[in-house]
Amino acid sequence: MQVILASNSGPALNDVTCCELTIVTERIAAMDSVIRTALEKDKLLLVQSGSSSPCLDLSRLDKGLATVVWERKTDLVIIEGMGRAIHTNYYAALRCESLKLAVIKNAWLAERLGGNIFSVVFKYEMAPK
């Protein structure tokens, strides 16, 4: 199994940046052999998304991320967060399986989606055939 962990290129609200994620992951790897081995064997890659926003415009991904996703034949994409998973990609059709996760923190959006504020959205979509 390989994991590509993408995070923001620049700061946005309380989202972690790629630089911050690298520091945290290195500290975790120093304490955890599974993470350390995954990093050493290129089974865990940390890449920047190209975004400095709580939203994610998939048409403007960082070229490095797009290349890694394509070359490694990514078969599952997980998009987390209300901005990324709901506001900008809820209806995005991907070429692989996808999982969109978020907590709804806006009453208008909760009502529009037929739920309550602080409801959890967990939207799984199979790859097209």
C-alpha positions as CSV (number, residue, x, y, z in Angstrom):
1,M,0.0,0.0,0.0
2,Q,1.1,3.5,-0.8
3,V,-0.2,6.7,0.7
4,I,0.1,10.2,-0.8
5,L,-0.8,12.8,1.8
6,A,-1.4,16.2,0.3
7,S,-1.7,19.3,2.4
8,N,-2.0,23.0,1.7
9,S,1.0,24.8,0.1
10,G,0.3,27.9,2.2
11,P,-1.7,28.8,5.3
12,A,-5.5,28.9,5.4
13,L,-7.5,29.2,8.7
14,N,-6.5,26.2,10.8
15,D,-5.3,23.9,8.0
16,V,-1.9,22.3,8.2
17,T,0.6,23.3,5.5
18,C,3.0,20.9,3.8
19,C,6.0,22.4,5.7
20,E,4.2,21.9,9.0
21,L,3.1,18.4,8.0
22,T,6.7,17.4,7.2
23,I,7.9,18.5,10.6
24,V,5.1,16.7,12.4
25,T,5.6,13.5,10.3
26,E,9.4,13.5,10.9
27,R,8.7,13.7,14.7
28,I,6.2,10.9,14.5
29,A,8.6,8.8,12.4
30,A,11.2,9.2,15.1
31,M,8.8,7.5,17.5
32,D,7.0,5.1,15.2
33,S,8.7,2.4,13.1
34,V,5.7,1.9,10.8
35,I,5.7,5.6,9.8
36,R,9.5,5.7,9.6
37,T,9.7,2.7,7.3
38,A,6.9,4.0,5.1
39,L,8.8,7.3,4.6
40,E,12.1,5.5,4.0
41,K,10.6,3.1,1.4
42,D,8.5,5.9,-0.3
43,K,5.3,4.2,0.8
44,L,4.2,7.5,2.4
45,L,4.7,10.7,0.4
46,L,4.0,14.2,1.6
47,V,3.2,16.6,-1.1
48,Q,1.7,20.1,-1.4
49,S,-1.7,20.6,-3.0
50,G,-1.0,23.9,-4.6
51,S,-3.7,25.5,-2.5
52,S,-3.6,28.2,0.2
53,S,-7.4,28.0,0.8
54,P,-9.8,25.8,2.9
55,C,-11.3,24.9,-0.5
56,L,-9.6,22.8,-3.2
57,D,-9.9,23.5,-6.9
58,L,-8.9,20.2,-8.5
59,S,-8.2,22.0,-11.8
60,R,-5.4,23.9,-10.1
61,L,-3.5,21.2,-8.3
62,D,0.2,21.5,-7.9
63,K,1.9,19.8,-10.9
64,G,4.0,17.6,-8.5
65,L,0.9,16.2,-6.8
66,A,-0.9,15.6,-10.1
67,T,2.2,13.8,-11.5
68,V,2.5,11.6,-8.4
69,V,-1.2,10.7,-8.4
70,W,-1.0,9.8,-12.1
71,E,2.3,7.8,-11.9
72,R,1.3,5.8,-8.9
73,K,-2.1,5.0,-10.4
74,T,-4.1,6.3,-7.4
75,D,-7.2,4.1,-6.8
76,L,-8.7,6.0,-3.8
77,V,-8.9,9.7,-3.1
78,I,-10.1,11.0,0.3
79,I,-11.1,14.6,0.5
80,E,-11.6,16.0,4.0
81,G,-13.0,19.2,5.3
82,M,-16.2,21.2,4.6
83,G,-14.5,23.6,2.1
84,R,-12.6,20.9,0.1
85,A,-15.2,18.0,0.3
86,I,-18.5,19.9,0.2
87,H,-18.1,23.5,-1.1
88,T,-15.8,22.7,-4.0
89,N,-15.9,19.0,-4.7
90,Y,-19.1,17.5,-3.5
91,Y,-20.3,16.8,-7.1
92,A,-16.8,16.3,-8.6
93,A,-16.6,13.0,-10.5
94,L,-13.2,11.3,-10.1
95,R,-11.7,8.5,-12.2
96,C,-11.1,6.4,-9.1
97,E,-13.0,5.6,-5.9
98,S,-13.5,8.6,-3.6
99,L,-14.5,9.4,-0.1
100,K,-15.6,12.9,0.8
101,L,-15.7,13.6,4.6
102,A,-16.8,16.8,6.4
103,V,-18.6,18.2,9.4
104,I,-21.2,20.7,8.4
105,K,-20.5,23.9,10.3
106,N,-23.0,26.2,8.5
107,A,-26.8,26.2,9.1
108,W,-27.6,27.2,5.6
109,L,-25.5,24.4,4.1
110,A,-26.9,21.8,6.6
111,E,-30.4,22.7,5.6
112,R,-29.6,22.6,1.9
113,L,-28.2,19.1,2.3
114,G,-31.1,18.0,4.4
115,G,-29.3,17.7,7.7
116,N,-28.5,19.6,10.8
117,I,-25.6,21.8,11.8
118,F,-22.7,19.7,12.9
119,S,-23.9,16.7,10.9
120,V,-21.2,14.5,9.4
121,V,-21.1,13.9,5.7
122,F,-19.5,10.7,4.5
123,K,-19.9,10.4,0.8
124,Y,-18.4,7.3,-0.9
125,E,-18.4,7.0,-4.7
126,M,-17.2,4.0,-6.7
127,A,-14.9,4.5,-9.7
128,P,-16.8,4.8,-13.0
129,K,-16.7,1.6,-15.2
